[in-house]
């Protein structure tokens, strides 16, 4: 399950490295290239709730294998695409396959693991989230640089095919059979369409607005998203009071602590994605590093995130309650430290790696206990609701982080008057790192604020 999730996460980031080569070989326009990169993310984010509900209705094992097969086939089609239009269409298909597949991971963990085994499984899940982002850039850089058999950018998609086929064969043998005793809920199609519209109208401007300098349509789309979300909430409440089966069961939203946990997960993902995005821009455009070197620079963050995600539950019990606020505090301090270490336009020296490792430590402590706590009170019959909700929050957090902090970085880059490109980038990065620190600090205080209320 986690190998499949890792492959899907890899595809969010791996194409960024290959984008210049794709543009040159396919003569893609700027808008076309944006859709190649962003089409996957858009369809992925929009269809996550749908994927969760399909798993609840038709069985998590069956739907996960179906999503994996669709993702693998779409990856093959992407690798063989002959023009930009085909590549965009197949990237949308990849995202749809990932959206069907990924929610089943959390649902299967919920339904097949208990106690400490579940904590370990969720820790591994968190580790995959962290490693996937950095690994995407490293693997993309290696594959594009290798130019296997003169194939250019195509291996970044074709590499999924043998892995996907192997996972399909393994999954058919080892994934637990779907229970026949569990009666599926009715399919809330109107709610599904309303939520898909709200998420689409929110996601598309976040993905494309930054590149187009936030035109009027992007703001109208965001406003429309809020309107559709309000209609969705009203419809779901009315359906629930009439005894129907809403898309997300109201009792899931009433589980103690799930709201603050979702907020903290969103903040962790926003900080993580924003941190990786602006640092990538700084290292590659500002300092002239290669994609491979840039990806390897993030290794301390990914490794520490993964290790802490796997081990935090074995730390002394008196520390458990303080882990999340302490983690956000560490992330805030170390994020600001990264900006200060790089403020003079240099690489930052050995202390930069220490700061990167501290960012991984802080984000892992903010994420893993929050996720585990959010799912602790979820009953098995509500696993799909919780999985779809938290998977969507995770993806939206990443999109918000890239859009907000990416726009802040590029805006400051255009405004600063420094002479060299490296110093201009460093000045913009410092502002972004301080903003990231403030965002992480919000996660540290979110629990106490809720407790006082």
N, C-alpha and C positions, 0 to 999 in steps of 0.2 A: 504493500500500500504506500509506504513512504518513498520507495523508489519511483513509483508512478507520480507521486506528488512532486518529488524533486525534479523529475523530467518536465512536468508542466510549469513549475516555477522557473526553471532554467530558461524556458522559452520566452518569458517576460523580458529577460535581460540580454539573452544571447544575441538577439537580432540587432540591438543597439550598436554593437561592435561591427557588425557586418553591413550596416546601413550605407556607408560611403561606397562600398564595393557594389552593393545592389543598385544604387543610383547610377553608377557608371556603366554597369553591364546591361541594365534594362532601360537606360535613358529615362529614368523615372523623374517626374516633376516633383517639386517640393511637397505639394499636397499629396501626391501619390505615395511618396516615401513616408510621409506622416501616417497615412492609413495602413501601410505595410507594417510599421512599427506599432501603431496604436490599435489597429483592428482587433488583434488578439485580446488586448486588455479590455476593450469595450465589450465584446461579446462575452468574455469571461466574467466580468463584473455583473453584467445585466442578467445572466442566466444562472447564477449560483443558487438563488432561492428555488428556481425551477428544477435544477439538478437535485437539490435536497428533497424536494417533494416527489420527484420521480422515483428516487431511491426508496422513499417511504411507501410508495404505492406498488412498485413492481419488484422490490427487493434490492438491498444494497449491493449484494454480490453481482447480481445480473446487470444492474445499471452501471456499476463501476467497470465491469468488463466491456460493456457496450461503449461507455465513454472512452475507455482506453483504446479500443479498436478504432473508433472514429478519429481520435486524436492521432493515432499512428498513421491511418490512411491519409488524413489531411496533411501530416508532416511530409509524407511521400509526395503528395500532390504539390506542396510548396516547393520541395526540392527540384521538381520537374517543371515548374511553371515557366512559360515562355515569354510572358509579358507582365507588366505591372498589374493590370486588371485581374488576371488569373491569380497572381500572388496575393492580392488583397482579399479576394474571395476565399482562397484556401486558408489564409490567416484567420479570417472570421470563423471558418470551420474548425480550425485548431482551438480557438478560444471556446467555441461551443462544446467541443469534446472535453476540454479541461473542466468546464463548468459542470458538466454532467458527472465527471469522474471525482473531482476533488471533495465535494461535500460528503461523499460516501466514506471518506477516510475517518473523519470525526465520528460519523454515525456508527461505523463498524467498531471503532475504539470504544464508544459508549456502550455498545451492545455486547461486546465480547471480552472486556477487561473490567476488573473490579479492584478496589483497594490500591495497594502499592503498585500492582502491575499496571493499573490505569495511569497512575502518576508517571511511571517510567515511560509508558507509551506516549503520553502527552508531552513529556520532556523531549523524546525523540522527534515528535512532530514539530515542536518549537525549534529544535536544532536544524531540521531540514529547512524551515522557513528562513533561518539566518544564513545558512550556507548557500542556499540556492541563488541568492542575489549576487554574492561575490563570485561564486563559481560560474555564473552565466557569463560574466565579463572575461574571466580567465579562459574558459573553454571556447568562447567565441573568438577571442584573440588568437588562441592556438590554431583553431580550425581555419580561420581566414588567412593567417600567416603561412600555414602549411600549403594552402592551395593544392589540395590533393588531386592529382591527375588533371590539373588545370581547371578544376571545377569551381574555383572562386568561392562565392558565398554559399553555394548549395549544400555543402556538408553541415552547416549549422542547423538545417532542417532534416537532412537525410540521416544524421546520427541518431535521431529518435526512432527510426524504423526498426533496426535490429533490436534495440533496447525494448521497444514496445512489443515486438513479437515475442521476445523472451519473457516479458512480464505477463503477457496474455497466457502463455503456456503455463507459467508458474501460478498465476492467479486462478486458473481453472482447477488446479490441483489443491491449492492451500487455502483459498478464501473460504470461510465458513458458509455452509448452505443457508439460504434464506429461510426463515421460520415461516411455516404455513399457518401457524396458529394466530398470527397477528393480522387482524382485519384492517385493510387500508382505509384511511379517511377519504371522504369525497374530495374530488379535485376542484379547488376554488379557482376556476378559470378567470372570472372577472377580477378577483383580487390579484391574481398573477399578472394579468395584463396591466392593471393600474400600477403595481409595483415595478414592473419592467419598464413602463413609460417613465416613472419617477427616477429610477436609477439611470436609464439611458439619457434623460435630459440633464442629469447631474454629471454623468461620466464623460459624455462627449465633449462639453466645453472644457472640463478639466484636462482632458488629454490633448485636445487640439487648440484650445484658446490661447495657450501660452505662445505657441509657435506663430500665431497670427496676431499677436499683440492685443489680445482680448477685444475682439470686435463686438459690436452691439448684439449680434445674434447670440454670443456666448452668455451675456448677462440675461437676455430674455429666456434662454434655455434654462439657466439656473433658477430664475424666478418661476418658470413653468414647472420645474421639478418640485419646488416647494408646494405649489398648488396641487399637483397630482398626488404628492405624499399626503396632504391633508385630506383629499378625497379618499385615498386608500385607507387611512386610519378610520375615517367616518364609516366607510363601507364595511370594514372588518368588524368594527364595534357593533354595527347594526346586525351583521350576519351572526355574530356570537350571541347577541341577546335573543335572536330568533331560534337559537338552537342549532345553527348551521356549523360547518367545519371551516373556520377561517384559515388563511394561508399560514399564519403563525398563531399558535394557540395562546390566548391571553394569559393562561396560567404560567407560560414560559416567561413572559415579560414581567410577571409578578414574583418570580423566584427571588428571594432576598439576595441582594448583591449583584445580580446579573447586569443591571443597568450600569453601575459604576465599573464593573469588570469590562463591559463592552466599551465604555469610554476609555479606559486605560489601554485596552488592546488597540483601539483606534489611534491613541496618542503614541504608543510604542511604534506602530507601523508607520505613522506619519513621520516621526523623528528618524526612524531607520531609513526609510525611503528617501527623505529629504537629505539626510546626511550622505548617503551613498551617491545621490544624484549630483549635489553641488560639489562634493569632493572629486567626483569623476570629471566634471567640467573643469575644475581648477587644475587637477593634475595633467589632464590631456591637453586642454586648450591653453591654460595659463603657464604650466611648467613644461609642456611638450613631452610628457611621458607617453609611452606606448600603452595600448589597451591592456596588454598582458601585464606590464609592470604595474599599472594602476590597479588591476584586479588583485594581484598578489599583495599589494599594499594593504588591502582590506582584510587579509587573512587573519590577523590577530582579533579583529572584531568578530568575524564569523566563528573562529575556533573557540574563543572564550564563550560566546553566546551558546554554542552547541554544548560545551562541557558543563556550563552552569545549568542549562536546561535539563540535562540528564542527571544532575547530582543534587540540586537544591533541596529536594525532599529529604535527603539524608543528613542535612545540616541540623545542628541542635534545635530541638523543638522550641525553646524559648525565643529563638530568633525568627521563627516562621512569621509571626504577626507583623514584624517590622520589615520583612524582605521587600515588599512592593514599594513602599515610600522610600526606603533606603536605596533601592535600585534606581528609581527615578531621580533621586538626588545625585547619585553617582553619575548617571547619564548627563544630567544638567551640568555638573562641574567639569566632567571630562570633555563634553562637547564644547564648552567655552574654552577649555584648555587647548583643544585642537586649533581653534581659530587664532588664539594668541601665539601658539607655536609657529603658525604659518604666516603670521601677519607681515613679516618682512620680505615675503616672496621667495624664501628658501624652502628646502624640503622639511625642515623641522628637527632632524637628527633622531637619535634613539628614543628620546622622550616622546616622540610622536607615536611610536608603536605602543608605548605604555599607555598613552591616552586612548589610542584605538582599542586596546584590550579593555580598558576601563569602560569605554562606551558599550562594548559587547557585554560586559558584566552587568552594567546598569540596566540595559534594555532586556537582558534575559531575566533578571529579577523582577522587572516590571511586567513582563509578558507571561512567563510560565506559571507562576502562582496565580495570576489573574485568570488565565485560561482554565487551570485546574479547579479553582474555586467557582468559576462560572458554571462549570459542568457538573460540579459535585451534587447539586440539588436537582438535576434534570432526570426525570424518569425515562425509562427506555422508550416508551411510546412517544415521547417528545424529542427523541434524539434528532430526528430530521429537522424539526423547527429550530433547535439550538444550533445544529451544525450549519444550516443555511444562514442563520442570523449572524453567527460569529465569523463564518467564512466571508460573508459579504462585508461585515465591518472591517475585517482584515484587509480586503482588497480596496475598499474605499479609503481606508487610512493611508495605504500606499499611494493612491492617486492624489489624495489631498496633499500629502507630503511633497510629492514631486511638483505639483502645480503651484502650491503656495511658496515653498522655499526655492524652487527653480525660478519662479517669476521674480522673487525678491533678489536672488543672485544676479540674474540677467539685467534687472532694472538698475541695481547698484553698479554693475559693470559698465553700463552705458553712461551713468552719471558721474562716476569718479574721474578725477583729473590727473591721476598718476601717470608718469611718463611711460614706463614699461608695461607690456601686457601682463607679465607676471605679477607686478605690484598692483595693477588694477584688479586683477583676479583675486589677489590676497586681501585687498581692502574689501571687496564684495563678499569674500568668504567669511571674514571676521564678523560682519554684520549678520550673515546667515547663521553662523555658529552661535552667536549670542541669542538670536531668535529661536534656534533649536533648543538652547538651554532653557529659555523661558517656557517653551512648550513642554519640555520634560518636567520642569518644576510644577506645572499644572497637574501632572499625574501624581506627583508626591503629595499634593494637598487635596486631591479629589476624594479620597477615603475619609479623612477627618471632617471635611465639609459635610459629607453625607451623614456621618455619625452625629454631628451636632444637630443637623436638621431632624 
